[in-house]
Amino acid sequence: MDCQELLEGLSDYIDEDLAEKTCREIENHLKDCPNCQIVVNTLRRTVTLYHEVPPEEIPGDVRKRLHAVIRLNGETG
C-alpha cells in the first residue's frame, strides 16, 4: 500500500468500515510512514473534537431563509 491508497481509504479506516485485511495493510504502511501517521492522527483528533462540540441551534429566521434558498436551487438545478 502506498500513501495515495491510504488516503483513498482513510475515512473508512477511521470509521472502522474496512475489511480486516485492508486495515492491516494500512497499519503496516503507517508503521513506516510518518507523514501518513500525522494525517491519520490529525483526522482522528478532528473527528473526536467534532463529536465533543455541542451542535449550535440555528435561529428560526435563518433556518427559513436557508430552506428557501435550498428549494430555489433545487428547482433551478
PyMOL Python script that loads the backbone (N, CA, C, O; Angstrom):
from pymol import cmd

cmd.read_pdbstr("""\
ATOM      1  N   MET A   1       0.855  -1.181   0.000  1.00  0.00           N
ATOM      2  CA  MET A   1       0.000   0.000   0.000  1.00  0.00           C
ATOM      3  C   MET A   1       0.891   1.231   0.000  1.00  0.00           C
ATOM      4  O   MET A   1       1.898   1.296   0.704  1.00  0.00           O
ATOM      5  N   ASP A   2       0.487   2.214  -0.818  1.00  0.00           N
ATOM      6  CA  ASP A   2       1.231   3.469  -0.832  1.00  0.00           C
ATOM      7  C   ASP A   2       0.375   4.573  -0.202  1.00  0.00           C
ATOM      8  O   ASP A   2      -0.768   4.337   0.190  1.00  0.00           O
ATOM      9  N   CYS A   3       0.936   5.765  -0.112  1.00  0.00           N
ATOM     10  CA  CYS A   3       0.255   6.880   0.553  1.00  0.00           C
ATOM     11  C   CYS A   3      -1.073   7.224  -0.119  1.00  0.00           C
ATOM     12  O   CYS A   3      -2.063   7.488   0.563  1.00  0.00           O
ATOM     13  N   GLN A   4      -1.099   7.221  -1.446  1.00  0.00           N
ATOM     14  CA  GLN A   4      -2.325   7.555  -2.167  1.00  0.00           C
ATOM     15  C   GLN A   4      -3.437   6.551  -1.846  1.00  0.00           C
ATOM     16  O   GLN A   4      -4.583   6.942  -1.626  1.00  0.00           O
ATOM     17  N   GLU A   5      -3.103   5.277  -1.821  1.00  0.00           N
ATOM     18  CA  GLU A   5      -4.097   4.252  -1.488  1.00  0.00           C
ATOM     19  C   GLU A   5      -4.600   4.427  -0.060  1.00  0.00           C
ATOM     20  O   GLU A   5      -5.788   4.251   0.211  1.00  0.00           O
ATOM     21  N   LEU A   6      -3.705   4.770   0.843  1.00  0.00           N
ATOM     22  CA  LEU A   6      -4.106   5.009   2.227  1.00  0.00           C
ATOM     23  C   LEU A   6      -5.087   6.176   2.287  1.00  0.00           C
ATOM     24  O   LEU A   6      -6.122   6.089   2.947  1.00  0.00           O
ATOM     25  N   LEU A   7      -4.763   7.257   1.603  1.00  0.00           N
ATOM     26  CA  LEU A   7      -5.632   8.438   1.633  1.00  0.00           C
ATOM     27  C   LEU A   7      -7.012   8.136   1.060  1.00  0.00           C
ATOM     28  O   LEU A   7      -8.012   8.666   1.544  1.00  0.00           O
ATOM     29  N   GLU A   8      -7.074   7.298   0.045  1.00  0.00           N
ATOM     30  CA  GLU A   8      -8.355   6.953  -0.576  1.00  0.00           C
ATOM     31  C   GLU A   8      -9.266   6.191   0.385  1.00  0.00           C
ATOM     32  O   GLU A   8     -10.488   6.315   0.302  1.00  0.00           O
ATOM     33  N   GLY A   9      -8.694   5.409   1.291  1.00  0.00           N
ATOM     34  CA  GLY A   9      -9.498   4.629   2.229  1.00  0.00           C
ATOM     35  C   GLY A   9      -9.485   5.171   3.637  1.00  0.00           C
ATOM     36  O   GLY A   9      -9.956   4.515   4.566  1.00  0.00           O
ATOM     37  N   LEU A  10      -8.947   6.370   3.804  1.00  0.00           N
ATOM     38  CA  LEU A  10      -8.735   6.907   5.147  1.00  0.00           C
ATOM     39  C   LEU A  10     -10.026   7.094   5.937  1.00  0.00           C
ATOM     40  O   LEU A  10     -10.091   6.729   7.111  1.00  0.00           O
ATOM     41  N   SER A  11     -11.035   7.650   5.315  1.00  0.00           N
ATOM     42  CA  SER A  11     -12.288   7.890   6.023  1.00  0.00           C
ATOM     43  C   SER A  11     -12.892   6.578   6.522  1.00  0.00           C
ATOM     44  O   SER A  11     -13.327   6.482   7.669  1.00  0.00           O
ATOM     45  N   ASP A  12     -12.914   5.574   5.650  1.00  0.00           N
ATOM     46  CA  ASP A  12     -13.449   4.272   6.053  1.00  0.00           C
ATOM     47  C   ASP A  12     -12.588   3.631   7.142  1.00  0.00           C
ATOM     48  O   ASP A  12     -13.107   2.948   8.024  1.00  0.00           O
ATOM     49  N   TYR A  13     -11.281   3.851   7.080  1.00  0.00           N
ATOM     50  CA  TYR A  13     -10.392   3.319   8.111  1.00  0.00           C
ATOM     51  C   TYR A  13     -10.690   3.951   9.462  1.00  0.00           C
ATOM     52  O   TYR A  13     -10.794   3.251  10.470  1.00  0.00           O
ATOM     53  N   ILE A  14     -10.827   5.261   9.484  1.00  0.00           N
ATOM     54  CA  ILE A  14     -11.117   5.971  10.726  1.00  0.00           C
ATOM     55  C   ILE A  14     -12.470   5.532  11.285  1.00  0.00           C
ATOM     56  O   ILE A  14     -12.636   5.393  12.496  1.00  0.00           O
ATOM     57  N   ASP A  15     -13.437   5.315  10.384  1.00  0.00           N
ATOM     58  CA  ASP A  15     -14.779   4.891  10.801  1.00  0.00           C
ATOM     59  C   ASP A  15     -14.861   3.396  11.079  1.00  0.00           C
ATOM     60  O   ASP A  15     -15.918   2.891  11.459  1.00  0.00           O
ATOM     61  N   GLU A  16     -13.758   2.688  10.893  1.00  0.00           N
ATOM     62  CA  GLU A  16     -13.674   1.244  11.092  1.00  0.00           C
ATOM     63  C   GLU A  16     -14.644   0.495  10.186  1.00  0.00           C
ATOM     64  O   GLU A  16     -15.302  -0.456  10.608  1.00  0.00           O
ATOM     65  N   ASP A  17     -14.722   0.944   8.925  1.00  0.00           N
ATOM     66  CA  ASP A  17     -15.614   0.340   7.937  1.00  0.00           C
ATOM     67  C   ASP A  17     -14.858  -0.396   6.842  1.00  0.00           C
ATOM     68  O   ASP A  17     -15.372  -0.554   5.734  1.00  0.00           O
ATOM     69  N   LEU A  18     -13.639  -0.850   7.137  1.00  0.00           N
ATOM     70  CA  LEU A  18     -12.844  -1.564   6.137  1.00  0.00           C
ATOM     71  C   LEU A  18     -12.674  -3.021   6.538  1.00  0.00           C
ATOM     72  O   LEU A  18     -12.799  -3.387   7.706  1.00  0.00           O
ATOM     73  N   ALA A  19     -12.389  -3.830   5.543  1.00  0.00           N
ATOM     74  CA  ALA A  19     -12.094  -5.234   5.801  1.00  0.00           C
ATOM     75  C   ALA A  19     -10.832  -5.332   6.653  1.00  0.00           C
ATOM     76  O   ALA A  19      -9.960  -4.465   6.600  1.00  0.00           O
ATOM     77  N   GLU A  20     -10.753  -6.385   7.424  1.00  0.00           N
ATOM     78  CA  GLU A  20      -9.611  -6.566   8.330  1.00  0.00           C
ATOM     79  C   GLU A  20      -8.285  -6.576   7.573  1.00  0.00           C
ATOM     80  O   GLU A  20      -7.296  -6.017   8.046  1.00  0.00           O
ATOM     81  N   LYS A  21      -8.262  -7.209   6.396  1.00  0.00           N
ATOM     82  CA  LYS A  21      -7.028  -7.275   5.610  1.00  0.00           C
ATOM     83  C   LYS A  21      -6.574  -5.869   5.204  1.00  0.00           C
ATOM     84  O   LYS A  21      -5.388  -5.548   5.283  1.00  0.00           O
ATOM     85  N   THR A  22      -7.513  -5.042   4.773  1.00  0.00           N
ATOM     86  CA  THR A  22      -7.176  -3.679   4.368  1.00  0.00           C
ATOM     87  C   THR A  22      -6.681  -2.870   5.558  1.00  0.00           C
ATOM     88  O   THR A  22      -5.742  -2.086   5.428  1.00  0.00           O
ATOM     89  N   CYS A  23      -7.301  -3.052   6.711  1.00  0.00           N
ATOM     90  CA  CYS A  23      -6.848  -2.364   7.930  1.00  0.00           C
ATOM     91  C   CYS A  23      -5.418  -2.755   8.264  1.00  0.00           C
ATOM     92  O   CYS A  23      -4.613  -1.903   8.640  1.00  0.00           O
ATOM     93  N   ARG A  24      -5.098  -4.023   8.131  1.00  0.00           N
ATOM     94  CA  ARG A  24      -3.722  -4.472   8.402  1.00  0.00           C
ATOM     95  C   ARG A  24      -2.742  -3.831   7.429  1.00  0.00           C
ATOM     96  O   ARG A  24      -1.644  -3.436   7.819  1.00  0.00           O
ATOM     97  N   GLU A  25      -3.139  -3.727   6.162  1.00  0.00           N
ATOM     98  CA  GLU A  25      -2.272  -3.096   5.168  1.00  0.00           C
ATOM     99  C   GLU A  25      -2.029  -1.625   5.518  1.00  0.00           C
ATOM    100  O   GLU A  25      -0.908  -1.128   5.404  1.00  0.00           O
ATOM    101  N   ILE A  26      -3.070  -0.950   5.936  1.00  0.00           N
ATOM    102  CA  ILE A  26      -2.931   0.457   6.338  1.00  0.00           C
ATOM    103  C   ILE A  26      -2.028   0.565   7.553  1.00  0.00           C
ATOM    104  O   ILE A  26      -1.137   1.413   7.590  1.00  0.00           O
ATOM    105  N   GLU A  27      -2.248  -0.280   8.541  1.00  0.00           N
ATOM    106  CA  GLU A  27      -1.438  -0.233   9.760  1.00  0.00           C
ATOM    107  C   GLU A  27       0.021  -0.547   9.466  1.00  0.00           C
ATOM    108  O   GLU A  27       0.914   0.046  10.071  1.00  0.00           O
ATOM    109  N   ASN A  28       0.274  -1.466   8.552  1.00  0.00           N
ATOM    110  CA  ASN A  28       1.661  -1.757   8.155  1.00  0.00           C
ATOM    111  C   ASN A  28       2.286  -0.548   7.471  1.00  0.00           C
ATOM    112  O   ASN A  28       3.450  -0.231   7.713  1.00  0.00           O
ATOM    113  N   HIS A  29       1.530   0.119   6.630  1.00  0.00           N
ATOM    114  CA  HIS A  29       2.034   1.318   5.971  1.00  0.00           C
ATOM    115  C   HIS A  29       2.332   2.405   7.001  1.00  0.00           C
ATOM    116  O   HIS A  29       3.354   3.086   6.917  1.00  0.00           O
ATOM    117  N   LEU A  30       1.441   2.559   7.965  1.00  0.00           N
ATOM    118  CA  LEU A  30       1.613   3.608   8.981  1.00  0.00           C
ATOM    119  C   LEU A  30       2.872   3.403   9.824  1.00  0.00           C
ATOM    120  O   LEU A  30       3.466   4.372  10.296  1.00  0.00           O
ATOM    121  N   LYS A  31       3.275   2.162  10.012  1.00  0.00           N
ATOM    122  CA  LYS A  31       4.476   1.878  10.804  1.00  0.00           C
ATOM    123  C   LYS A  31       5.719   2.544  10.209  1.00  0.00           C
ATOM    124  O   LYS A  31       6.634   2.942  10.930  1.00  0.00           O
ATOM    125  N   ASP A  32       5.731   2.657   8.874  1.00  0.00           N
ATOM    126  CA  ASP A  32       6.928   3.154   8.188  1.00  0.00           C
ATOM    127  C   ASP A  32       6.745   4.512   7.526  1.00  0.00           C
ATOM    128  O   ASP A  32       7.644   4.977   6.825  1.00  0.00           O
ATOM    129  N   CYS A  33       5.597   5.158   7.734  1.00  0.00           N
ATOM    130  CA  CYS A  33       5.341   6.419   7.029  1.00  0.00           C
ATOM    131  C   CYS A  33       4.896   7.501   8.020  1.00  0.00           C
ATOM    132  O   CYS A  33       3.710   7.610   8.331  1.00  0.00           O
ATOM    133  N   PRO A  34       5.840   8.291   8.507  1.00  0.00           N
ATOM    134  CA  PRO A  34       5.486   9.327   9.479  1.00  0.00           C
ATOM    135  C   PRO A  34       4.517  10.374   8.926  1.00  0.00           C
ATOM    136  O   PRO A  34       3.716  10.927   9.680  1.00  0.00           O
ATOM    137  N   ASN A  35       4.578  10.653   7.624  1.00  0.00           N
ATOM    138  CA  ASN A  35       3.646  11.626   7.049  1.00  0.00           C
ATOM    139  C   ASN A  35       2.210  11.130   7.140  1.00  0.00           C
ATOM    140  O   ASN A  35       1.315  11.890   7.508  1.00  0.00           O
ATOM    141  N   CYS A  36       1.982   9.870   6.808  1.00  0.00           N
ATOM    142  CA  CYS A  36       0.634   9.308   6.908  1.00  0.00           C
ATOM    143  C   CYS A  36       0.202   9.187   8.369  1.00  0.00           C
ATOM    144  O   CYS A  36      -0.981   9.335   8.675  1.00  0.00           O
ATOM    145  N   GLN A  37       1.132   8.924   9.260  1.00  0.00           N
ATOM    146  CA  GLN A  37       0.802   8.885  10.689  1.00  0.00           C
ATOM    147  C   GLN A  37       0.229  10.225  11.134  1.00  0.00           C
ATOM    148  O   GLN A  37      -0.744  10.278  11.885  1.00  0.00           O
ATOM    149  N   ILE A  38       0.839  11.299  10.664  1.00  0.00           N
ATOM    150  CA  ILE A  38       0.380  12.644  11.016  1.00  0.00           C
ATOM    151  C   ILE A  38      -1.026  12.875  10.466  1.00  0.00           C
ATOM    152  O   ILE A  38      -1.894  13.401  11.163  1.00  0.00           O
ATOM    153  N   VAL A  39      -1.244  12.479   9.217  1.00  0.00           N
ATOM    154  CA  VAL A  39      -2.559  12.671   8.596  1.00  0.00           C
ATOM    155  C   VAL A  39      -3.629  11.895   9.362  1.00  0.00           C
ATOM    156  O   VAL A  39      -4.692  12.436   9.666  1.00  0.00           O
ATOM    157  N   VAL A  40      -3.353  10.641   9.669  1.00  0.00           N
ATOM    158  CA  VAL A  40      -4.327   9.803  10.389  1.00  0.00           C
ATOM    159  C   VAL A  40      -4.591  10.367  11.780  1.00  0.00           C
ATOM    160  O   VAL A  40      -5.744  10.482  12.194  1.00  0.00           O
ATOM    161  N   ASN A  41      -3.549  10.715  12.493  1.00  0.00           N
ATOM    162  CA  ASN A  41      -3.728  11.256  13.844  1.00  0.00           C
ATOM    163  C   ASN A  41      -4.487  12.575  13.829  1.00  0.00           C
ATOM    164  O   ASN A  41      -5.316  12.827  14.704  1.00  0.00           O
ATOM    165  N   THR A  42      -4.210  13.413  12.844  1.00  0.00           N
ATOM    166  CA  THR A  42      -4.921  14.693  12.729  1.00  0.00           C
ATOM    167  C   THR A  42      -6.390  14.471  12.433  1.00  0.00           C
ATOM    168  O   THR A  42      -7.249  15.119  13.030  1.00  0.00           O
ATOM    169  N   LEU A  43      -6.688  13.561  11.518  1.00  0.00           N
ATOM    170  CA  LEU A  43      -8.086  13.282  11.193  1.00  0.00           C
ATOM    171  C   LEU A  43      -8.823  12.687  12.391  1.00  0.00           C
ATOM    172  O   LEU A  43      -9.960  13.062  12.677  1.00  0.00           O
ATOM    173  N   ARG A  44      -8.175  11.767  13.081  1.00  0.00           N
ATOM    174  CA  ARG A  44      -8.808  11.178  14.277  1.00  0.00           C
ATOM    175  C   ARG A  44      -9.126  12.259  15.309  1.00  0.00           C
ATOM    176  O   ARG A  44     -10.213  12.271  15.888  1.00  0.00           O
ATOM    177  N   ARG A  45      -8.199  13.142  15.528  1.00  0.00           N
ATOM    178  CA  ARG A  45      -8.401  14.212  16.515  1.00  0.00           C
ATOM    179  C   ARG A  45      -9.515  15.162  16.061  1.00  0.00           C
ATOM    180  O   ARG A  45     -10.329  15.602  16.873  1.00  0.00           O
ATOM    181  N   THR A  46      -9.546  15.468  14.785  1.00  0.00           N
ATOM    182  CA  THR A  46     -10.592  16.342  14.247  1.00  0.00           C
ATOM    183  C   THR A  46     -11.967  15.714  14.447  1.00  0.00           C
ATOM    184  O   THR A  46     -12.903  16.394  14.866  1.00  0.00           O
ATOM    185  N   VAL A  47     -12.094  14.429  14.151  1.00  0.00           N
ATOM    186  CA  VAL A  47     -13.369  13.730  14.329  1.00  0.00           C
ATOM    187  C   VAL A  47     -13.764  13.727  15.806  1.00  0.00           C
ATOM    188  O   VAL A  47     -14.927  13.956  16.137  1.00  0.00           O
ATOM    189  N   THR A  48     -12.811  13.471  16.683  1.00  0.00           N
ATOM    190  CA  THR A  48     -13.089  13.474  18.123  1.00  0.00           C
ATOM    191  C   THR A  48     -13.564  14.841  18.582  1.00  0.00           C
ATOM    192  O   THR A  48     -14.553  14.944  19.308  1.00  0.00           O
ATOM    193  N   LEU A  49     -12.872  15.884  18.169  1.00  0.00           N
ATOM    194  CA  LEU A  49     -13.273  17.246  18.547  1.00  0.00           C
ATOM    195  C   LEU A  49     -14.655  17.588  18.013  1.00  0.00           C
ATOM    196  O   LEU A  49     -15.453  18.213  18.712  1.00  0.00           O
ATOM    197  N   TYR A  50     -14.942  17.189  16.794  1.00  0.00           N
ATOM    198  CA  TYR A  50     -16.248  17.452  16.192  1.00  0.00           C
ATOM    199  C   TYR A  50     -17.356  16.821  17.031  1.00  0.00           C
ATOM    200  O   TYR A  50     -18.397  17.439  17.253  1.00  0.00           O
ATOM    201  N   HIS A  51     -17.135  15.602  17.492  1.00  0.00           N
ATOM    202  CA  HIS A  51     -18.155  14.909  18.275  1.00  0.00           C
ATOM    203  C   HIS A  51     -18.298  15.487  19.683  1.00  0.00           C
ATOM    204  O   HIS A  51     -19.333  15.308  20.325  1.00  0.00           O
ATOM    205  N   GLU A  52     -17.274  16.172  20.159  1.00  0.00           N
ATOM    206  CA  GLU A  52     -17.319  16.754  21.502  1.00  0.00           C
ATOM    207  C   GLU A  52     -18.021  18.110  21.548  1.00  0.00           C
ATOM    208  O   GLU A  52     -18.477  18.534  22.609  1.00  0.00           O
ATOM    209  N   VAL A  53     -18.110  18.784  20.420  1.00  0.00           N
ATOM    210  CA  VAL A  53     -18.700  20.123  20.376  1.00  0.00           C
ATOM    211  C   VAL A  53     -20.216  19.992  20.243  1.00  0.00           C
ATOM    212  O   VAL A  53     -20.702  19.324  19.330  1.00  0.00           O
ATOM    213  N   PRO A  54     -20.965  20.623  21.146  1.00  0.00           N
ATOM    214  CA  PRO A  54     -22.420  20.533  21.039  1.00  0.00           C
ATOM    215  C   PRO A  54     -22.911  21.281  19.801  1.00  0.00           C
ATOM    216  O   PRO A  54     -22.336  22.301  19.420  1.00  0.00           O
ATOM    217  N   PRO A  55     -23.965  20.778  19.178  1.00  0.00           N
ATOM    218  CA  PRO A  55     -24.475  21.453  17.978  1.00  0.00           C
ATOM    219  C   PRO A  55     -25.068  22.815  18.314  1.00  0.00           C
ATOM    220  O   PRO A  55     -25.656  23.012  19.377  1.00  0.00           O
ATOM    221  N   GLU A  56     -24.901  23.735  17.396  1.00  0.00           N
ATOM    222  CA  GLU A  56     -25.471  25.075  17.546  1.00  0.00           C
ATOM    223  C   GLU A  56     -26.895  25.064  17.015  1.00  0.00           C
ATOM    224  O   GLU A  56     -27.178  24.426  16.000  1.00  0.00           O
ATOM    225  N   GLU A  57     -27.775  25.753  17.684  1.00  0.00           N
ATOM    226  CA  GLU A  57     -29.145  25.896  17.205  1.00  0.00           C
ATOM    227  C   GLU A  57     -29.191  27.033  16.191  1.00  0.00           C
ATOM    228  O   GLU A  57     -28.696  28.129  16.453  1.00  0.00           O
ATOM    229  N   ILE A  58     -29.780  26.766  15.049  1.00  0.00           N
ATOM    230  CA  ILE A  58     -29.900  27.796  14.016  1.00  0.00           C
ATOM    231  C   ILE A  58     -31.152  28.616  14.316  1.00  0.00           C
ATOM    232  O   ILE A  58     -32.229  28.048  14.498  1.00  0.00           O
ATOM    233  N   PRO A  59     -31.027  29.947  14.371  1.00  0.00           N
ATOM    234  CA  PRO A  59     -32.208  30.788  14.610  1.00  0.00           C
ATOM    235  C   PRO A  59     -33.281  30.535  13.551  1.00  0.00           C
ATOM    236  O   PRO A  59     -32.966  30.254  12.395  1.00  0.00           O
ATOM    237  N   GLY A  60     -34.542  30.636  13.950  1.00  0.00           N
ATOM    238  CA  GLY A  60     -35.665  30.328  13.072  1.00  0.00           C
ATOM    239  C   GLY A  60     -35.664  31.081  11.764  1.00  0.00           C
ATOM    240  O   GLY A  60     -35.928  30.491  10.716  1.00  0.00           O
ATOM    241  N   ASP A  61     -35.369  32.390  11.794  1.00  0.00           N
ATOM    242  CA  ASP A  61     -35.380  33.166  10.554  1.00  0.00           C
ATOM    243  C   ASP A  61     -34.273  32.729   9.602  1.00  0.00           C
ATOM    244  O   ASP A  61     -34.462  32.721   8.385  1.00  0.00           O
ATOM    245  N   VAL A  62     -33.140  32.372  10.145  1.00  0.00           N
ATOM    246  CA  VAL A  62     -32.020  31.899   9.321  1.00  0.00           C
ATOM    247  C   VAL A  62     -32.385  30.543   8.715  1.00  0.00           C
ATOM    248  O   VAL A  62     -32.095  30.284   7.547  1.00  0.00           O
ATOM    249  N   ARG A  63     -33.009  29.696   9.497  1.00  0.00           N
ATOM    250  CA  ARG A  63     -33.417  28.377   9.014  1.00  0.00           C
ATOM    251  C   ARG A  63     -34.401  28.521   7.842  1.00  0.00           C
ATOM    252  O   ARG A  63     -34.280  27.816   6.840  1.00  0.00           O
ATOM    253  N   LYS A  64     -35.369  29.431   7.972  1.00  0.00           N
ATOM    254  CA  LYS A  64     -36.359  29.642   6.906  1.00  0.00           C
ATOM    255  C   LYS A  64     -35.689  30.135   5.626  1.00  0.00           C
ATOM    256  O   LYS A  64     -36.006  29.663   4.534  1.00  0.00           O
ATOM    257  N   ARG A  65     -34.765  31.084   5.763  1.00  0.00           N
ATOM    258  CA  ARG A  65     -34.067  31.599   4.579  1.00  0.00           C
ATOM    259  C   ARG A  65     -33.228  30.509   3.927  1.00  0.00           C
ATOM    260  O   ARG A  65     -33.193  30.402   2.701  1.00  0.00           O
ATOM    261  N   LEU A  66     -32.558  29.708   4.728  1.00  0.00           N
ATOM    262  CA  LEU A  66     -31.734  28.619   4.209  1.00  0.00           C
ATOM    263  C   LEU A  66     -32.589  27.621   3.437  1.00  0.00           C
ATOM    264  O   LEU A  66     -32.228  27.209   2.335  1.00  0.00           O
ATOM    265  N   HIS A  67     -33.709  27.238   4.010  1.00  0.00           N
ATOM    266  CA  HIS A  67     -34.604  26.293   3.341  1.00  0.00           C
ATOM    267  C   HIS A  67     -35.141  26.886   2.043  1.00  0.00           C
ATOM    268  O   HIS A  67     -35.273  26.173   1.048  1.00  0.00           O
ATOM    269  N   ALA A  68     -35.452  28.183   2.041  1.00  0.00           N
ATOM    270  CA  ALA A  68     -35.939  28.846   0.823  1.00  0.00           C
ATOM    271  C   ALA A  68     -34.881  28.791  -0.268  1.00  0.00           C
ATOM    272  O   ALA A  68     -35.198  28.511  -1.424  1.00  0.00           O
ATOM    273  N   VAL A  69     -33.636  29.054   0.082  1.00  0.00           N
ATOM    274  CA  VAL A  69     -32.547  29.008  -0.908  1.00  0.00           C
ATOM    275  C   VAL A  69     -32.350  27.593  -1.411  1.00  0.00           C
ATOM    276  O   VAL A  69     -32.140  27.392  -2.608  1.00  0.00           O
ATOM    277  N   ILE A  70     -32.410  26.620  -0.539  1.00  0.00           N
ATOM    278  CA  ILE A  70     -32.249  25.238  -0.954  1.00  0.00           C
ATOM    279  C   ILE A  70     -33.356  24.840  -1.918  1.00  0.00           C
ATOM    280  O   ILE A  70     -33.094  24.209  -2.942  1.00  0.00           O
ATOM    281  N   ARG A  71     -34.590  25.205  -1.595  1.00  0.00           N
ATOM    282  CA  ARG A  71     -35.715  24.893  -2.501  1.00  0.00           C
ATOM    283  C   ARG A  71     -35.521  25.596  -3.846  1.00  0.00           C
ATOM    284  O   ARG A  71     -35.735  24.987  -4.894  1.00  0.00           O
ATOM    285  N   LEU A  72     -35.123  26.856  -3.828  1.00  0.00           N
ATOM    286  CA  LEU A  72     -34.919  27.618  -5.055  1.00  0.00           C
ATOM    287  C   LEU A  72     -33.844  26.980  -5.922  1.00  0.00           C
ATOM    288  O   LEU A  72     -34.017  26.836  -7.133  1.00  0.00           O
ATOM    289  N   ASN A  73     -32.739  26.601  -5.302  1.00  0.00           N
ATOM    290  CA  ASN A  73     -31.645  25.958  -6.055  1.00  0.00           C
ATOM    291  C   ASN A  73     -32.049  24.593  -6.572  1.00  0.00           C
ATOM    292  O   ASN A  73     -31.601  24.180  -7.641  1.00  0.00           O
ATOM    293  N   GLY A  74     -32.889  23.887  -5.830  1.00  0.00           N
ATOM    294  CA  GLY A  74     -33.372  22.591  -6.277  1.00  0.00           C
ATOM    295  C   GLY A  74     -34.263  22.692  -7.505  1.00  0.00           C
ATOM    296  O   GLY A  74     -34.280  21.794  -8.347  1.00  0.00           O
ATOM    297  N   GLU A  75     -35.000  23.786  -7.600  1.00  0.00           N
ATOM    298  CA  GLU A  75     -35.898  23.987  -8.738  1.00  0.00           C
ATOM    299  C   GLU A  75     -35.131  24.406  -9.985  1.00  0.00           C
ATOM    300  O   GLU A  75     -35.529  24.070 -11.101  1.00  0.00           O
ATOM    301  N   THR A  76     -34.026  25.144  -9.803  1.00  0.00           N
ATOM    302  CA  THR A  76     -33.276  25.628 -10.960  1.00  0.00           C
ATOM    303  C   THR A  76     -32.104  24.720 -11.324  1.00  0.00           C
ATOM    304  O   THR A  76     -31.519  24.863 -12.398  1.00  0.00           O
ATOM    305  N   GLY A  77     -31.758  23.784 -10.432  1.00  0.00           N
ATOM    306  CA  GLY A  77     -30.590  22.951 -10.646  1.00  0.00           C
ATOM    307  C   GLY A  77     -30.896  21.776 -11.437  1.00  0.00           C
ATOM    308  O   GLY A  77     -30.010  20.965 -11.707  1.00  0.00           O
TER     309      GLY A  77
END
""", "prot")
cmd.dss("prot")
cmd.show_as("cartoon", "prot")
cmd.util.cbc("prot")
cmd.orient("prot")
